[in-house]
């Protein structure tokens, strides 16, 4: 009988140790993931509908803080250019320094250095066809600069609006403050994919940030914390239920 009690106490101590360990590891994962996300990412509100249908006006996005040198074609960036009014804007990079970007090529597509680019995120026009721009244009992007377009080509005020400027509508890479990695609102949200057409061009596309890993770590930490914290009450209830059965056996 005394041996049974020791065995039960041993299991209880082991359970307490494991639950404490789960809570400790959970705290590390939760705080580490949360702190990493807070340091690397910043939430932004998309100010207009110029990026529809990718983002509607008022959508909340999570953007990784990056240097402009890390930006590649196809990225959606947050930037602030004094020549564009200095306000925070969200647009898609379609060409980089040294590129010649034009519209429209075969099938109404955008061309970069003569290569047509398929843009699946564009909406069809009133006639049911997809055209990369309502007006034709050609621009050469200066070194260390980016040519930016909204995904709603019918309403977006973007690099096409500034074609008469000295930089032919391009903005310096230094104006970029972040790169959008995910939609946070409206739910359920979504991770941003890099367009395959831009991946085929020299330089390829950028590498997605660590947001999925950070979110996974935060969620796993929360599960471990809750599970470890719940062990004590659950174990106490289980012991309370099994105690009468053991007393009957003793009797």
ZAFIFI-239084 format. One record per residue (C-alpha): residue in three letters; z, y, x. Coordinates in nm, 2 decimals. Example, Ala and Ser with C-alpha at 12.3 -4.5 7.8 and 13.67 -1.06 7.14 Angstrom:
# ZAFIFI-239084
- ALA; 0.78; -0.45; 1.23
- SER; 0.71; -0.11; 1.37
//
This chain:
# ZAFIFI-239084
- UNK; 0.00; 0.00; 0.00
- UNK; 0.08; 0.24; 0.28
- UNK; -0.25; 0.15; 0.45
- UNK; -0.44; 0.25; 0.13
- UNK; -0.27; 0.59; 0.13
- UNK; -0.36; 0.65; 0.49
- UNK; -0.72; 0.56; 0.42
- UNK; -0.74; 0.80; 0.13
- UNK; -0.58; 1.08; 0.34
- UNK; -0.84; 1.01; 0.61
- UNK; -1.13; 1.04; 0.37
- UNK; -0.97; 1.36; 0.24
- UNK; -0.94; 1.51; 0.58
- UNK; -1.29; 1.41; 0.67
- UNK; -1.43; 1.57; 0.35
- UNK; -1.24; 1.89; 0.42
- UNK; -1.38; 1.91; 0.78
- UNK; -1.73; 1.84; 0.66
- UNK; -1.70; 2.10; 0.38
- UNK; -1.57; 2.36; 0.62
- UNK; -1.85; 2.28; 0.86
- UNK; -2.11; 2.32; 0.58
- UNK; -1.96; 2.66; 0.48
- UNK; -1.97; 2.77; 0.85
- UNK; -2.33; 2.66; 0.91
- UNK; -2.43; 2.81; 0.57
- UNK; -2.28; 3.14; 0.66
- UNK; -2.47; 3.14; 0.99
- UNK; -2.80; 3.06; 0.81
- UNK; -2.75; 3.30; 0.53
- UNK; -2.64; 3.60; 0.74
- UNK; -2.89; 3.52; 1.01
- UNK; -3.18; 3.50; 0.76
- UNK; -3.06; 3.81; 0.57
- UNK; -3.01; 4.01; 0.88
- UNK; -3.34; 3.90; 1.03
- UNK; -3.53; 4.00; 0.71
- UNK; -3.35; 4.34; 0.70
- UNK; -3.44; 4.41; 1.07
- UNK; -3.80; 4.30; 1.05
- UNK; -3.90; 4.39; 0.70
- UNK; -3.89; 4.69; 0.47
- UNK; -3.96; 4.71; 0.10
- UNK; -4.23; 4.96; -0.02
- UNK; -4.35; 5.06; -0.37
- UNK; -4.73; 5.07; -0.40
- UNK; -4.79; 5.42; -0.52
- UNK; -5.12; 5.38; -0.71
- UNK; -5.35; 5.12; -0.85
- UNK; -5.60; 5.16; -0.56
- UNK; -5.51; 4.81; -0.43
- UNK; -5.57; 4.63; -0.76
- UNK; -5.60; 4.35; -0.84
- UNK; -5.41; 4.25; -0.52
- UNK; -5.13; 4.50; -0.61
- UNK; -5.10; 4.70; -0.93
- UNK; -4.95; 5.05; -0.91
- UNK; -4.57; 5.03; -0.89
- UNK; -4.56; 4.68; -0.73
- UNK; -4.28; 4.61; -0.48
- UNK; -4.40; 4.47; -0.15
- UNK; -4.23; 4.35; 0.17
- UNK; -4.39; 4.48; 0.48
- UNK; -4.32; 4.37; 0.84
- UNK; -4.24; 4.65; 1.08
- UNK; -4.53; 4.62; 1.34
- UNK; -4.70; 4.83; 1.60
- UNK; -5.05; 4.95; 1.51
- UNK; -5.18; 4.75; 1.81
- UNK; -5.09; 4.43; 1.63
- UNK; -5.31; 4.50; 1.32
- UNK; -5.63; 4.31; 1.27
- UNK; -5.92; 4.32; 1.02
- UNK; -5.81; 4.20; 0.67
- UNK; -5.45; 4.32; 0.71
- UNK; -5.30; 4.53; 0.43
- UNK; -5.10; 4.81; 0.60
- UNK; -4.86; 5.08; 0.52
- UNK; -4.95; 5.40; 0.70
- UNK; -4.88; 5.77; 0.71
- UNK; -5.16; 6.00; 0.83
- UNK; -5.10; 6.38; 0.83
- UNK; -5.48; 6.44; 0.78
- UNK; -5.45; 6.23; 0.46
- UNK; -5.16; 6.43; 0.33
- UNK; -4.88; 6.26; 0.52
- UNK; -4.77; 6.05; 0.23
- UNK; -4.71; 5.67; 0.25
- UNK; -5.02; 5.48; 0.16
- UNK; -5.12; 5.12; 0.13
- UNK; -5.48; 5.01; 0.22
- UNK; -5.67; 4.72; 0.36
- UNK; -5.81; 4.73; 0.72
- UNK; -6.18; 4.63; 0.71
- UNK; -6.29; 4.75; 1.05
- UNK; -6.13; 4.83; 1.39
- UNK; -6.22; 5.05; 1.69
- UNK; -6.58; 4.99; 1.81
- UNK; -6.69; 4.84; 1.48
- UNK; -6.98; 4.97; 1.27
- UNK; -6.89; 4.92; 0.91
- UNK; -7.15; 4.97; 0.63
- UNK; -7.22; 4.91; 0.27
- UNK; -7.39; 4.76; 0.11
- UNK; -7.56; 4.45; 0.26
- UNK; -7.71; 4.15; 0.08
- UNK; -7.54; 4.08; -0.25
- UNK; -7.35; 4.41; -0.24
- UNK; -7.13; 4.30; 0.04
- UNK; -6.96; 4.50; 0.31
- UNK; -7.09; 4.44; 0.66
- UNK; -6.90; 4.47; 0.99
- UNK; -7.13; 4.49; 1.30
- UNK; -7.41; 4.36; 1.08
- UNK; -7.21; 4.05; 0.95
- UNK; -7.16; 4.03; 0.57
- UNK; -6.80; 4.00; 0.47
- UNK; -6.70; 3.80; 0.16
- UNK; -6.42; 3.97; -0.02
- UNK; -6.28; 3.75; -0.30
- UNK; -6.01; 4.00; -0.40
- UNK; -6.26; 4.25; -0.54
- UNK; -6.31; 4.29; -0.91
- UNK; -6.65; 4.26; -1.07
- UNK; -6.80; 4.59; -1.20
- UNK; -6.89; 4.67; -1.56
- UNK; -7.22; 4.48; -1.52
- UNK; -7.03; 4.17; -1.40
- UNK; -7.15; 4.20; -1.03
- UNK; -6.92; 4.25; -0.73
- UNK; -7.01; 4.54; -0.50
- UNK; -6.81; 4.64; -0.20
- UNK; -6.86; 5.01; -0.27
- UNK; -7.01; 5.22; -0.54
- UNK; -7.18; 5.44; -0.29
- UNK; -7.36; 5.34; 0.03
- UNK; -7.21; 5.44; 0.37
- UNK; -7.22; 5.37; 0.74
- UNK; -6.94; 5.46; 0.98
- UNK; -6.86; 5.38; 1.35
- UNK; -6.48; 5.34; 1.41
- UNK; -6.34; 5.53; 1.71
- UNK; -6.14; 5.34; 1.97
- UNK; -5.78; 5.27; 1.87
- UNK; -5.85; 5.35; 1.51
- UNK; -5.88; 5.16; 1.17
- UNK; -6.12; 5.19; 0.88
- UNK; -5.93; 5.15; 0.56
- UNK; -6.03; 5.07; 0.20
- UNK; -5.85; 5.00; -0.12
- UNK; -5.93; 4.68; -0.30
- UNK; -6.01; 4.87; -0.62
- UNK; -6.33; 5.02; -0.47
- UNK; -6.41; 5.21; -0.79
- UNK; -6.09; 5.43; -0.79
- UNK; -5.95; 5.41; -0.44
- UNK; -5.94; 5.73; -0.23
- UNK; -5.97; 5.58; 0.12
- UNK; -6.18; 5.61; 0.44
- UNK; -6.49; 5.67; 0.24
- UNK; -6.34; 6.00; 0.11
- UNK; -6.31; 6.12; 0.47
- UNK; -6.65; 6.02; 0.61
- UNK; -6.73; 6.38; 0.70
- UNK; -6.42; 6.41; 0.92
- UNK; -6.45; 6.38; 1.30
- UNK; -6.33; 6.02; 1.29
- UNK; -6.57; 5.93; 1.01
- UNK; -6.28; 5.83; 0.78
- UNK; -6.08; 5.63; 1.04
- UNK; -5.71; 5.67; 1.11
- UNK; -5.53; 5.61; 1.44
- UNK; -5.35; 5.28; 1.49
- UNK; -5.04; 5.49; 1.56
- UNK; -5.02; 5.59; 1.19
- UNK; -4.94; 5.23; 1.09
- UNK; -4.57; 5.17; 1.01
- UNK; -4.58; 4.82; 0.86
- UNK; -4.80; 4.53; 0.75
- UNK; -4.76; 4.38; 0.40
- UNK; -4.66; 4.01; 0.41
- UNK; -4.55; 3.95; 0.05
- UNK; -4.52; 4.08; -0.31
- UNK; -4.16; 4.10; -0.42
- UNK; -4.22; 4.23; -0.77
- UNK; -4.35; 4.15; -1.02
- UNK; -4.22; 3.79; -1.00
- UNK; -4.29; 3.52; -0.90
- UNK; -4.42; 3.71; -0.60
- UNK; -4.67; 3.58; -0.35
- UNK; -4.74; 3.56; 0.03
- UNK; -5.04; 3.75; 0.15
- UNK; -5.32; 3.53; 0.29
- UNK; -5.54; 3.65; 0.57
- UNK; -5.90; 3.67; 0.43
- UNK; -6.11; 3.39; 0.58
- UNK; -6.42; 3.61; 0.62
- UNK; -6.24; 3.83; 0.87
- UNK; -6.11; 3.53; 1.06
- UNK; -6.47; 3.45; 1.16
- UNK; -6.52; 3.79; 1.33
- UNK; -6.43; 3.86; 1.70
- UNK; -6.05; 3.91; 1.74
- UNK; -5.98; 3.70; 1.43
- UNK; -5.69; 3.78; 1.20
- UNK; -5.32; 3.85; 1.25
- UNK; -5.05; 3.58; 1.24
- UNK; -4.83; 3.59; 0.94
- UNK; -4.47; 3.71; 1.00
- UNK; -4.15; 3.50; 0.99
- UNK; -4.07; 3.59; 0.63
- UNK; -4.10; 3.24; 0.48
- UNK; -3.87; 3.10; 0.76
- UNK; -3.61; 3.38; 0.70
- UNK; -3.61; 3.32; 0.32
- UNK; -3.58; 2.95; 0.37
- UNK; -3.28; 3.00; 0.61
- UNK; -3.11; 3.24; 0.36
- UNK; -3.16; 3.00; 0.07
- UNK; -3.04; 2.69; 0.27
- UNK; -2.74; 2.89; 0.38
- UNK; -2.65; 2.98; 0.02
- UNK; -2.68; 2.61; -0.08
- UNK; -2.45; 2.50; 0.20
- UNK; -2.19; 2.77; 0.13
- UNK; -2.18; 2.68; -0.25
- UNK; -2.17; 2.31; -0.18
- UNK; -1.90; 2.33; 0.08
- UNK; -1.69; 2.57; -0.13
- UNK; -1.73; 2.34; -0.43
- UNK; -1.60; 2.03; -0.24
- UNK; -1.23; 2.12; -0.27
- UNK; -1.21; 2.16; -0.65
- UNK; -1.44; 1.86; -0.71
- UNK; -1.24; 1.64; -0.48
- UNK; -0.92; 1.75; -0.65
- UNK; -1.05; 1.66; -0.99
- UNK; -1.17; 1.32; -0.86
- UNK; -0.83; 1.24; -0.72
- UNK; -0.66; 1.35; -1.04
- UNK; -0.88; 1.11; -1.24
- UNK; -0.84; 0.81; -1.00
- UNK; -0.46; 0.86; -0.97
- UNK; -0.36; 0.70; -1.31
- UNK; -0.59; 0.40; -1.23
- UNK; -0.41; 0.35; -0.90
- UNK; -0.07; 0.38; -1.06
- UNK; -0.16; 0.11; -1.32
- UNK; -0.26; -0.12; -1.03
- UNK; 0.07; -0.06; -0.86
- UNK; 0.26; -0.14; -1.18
//
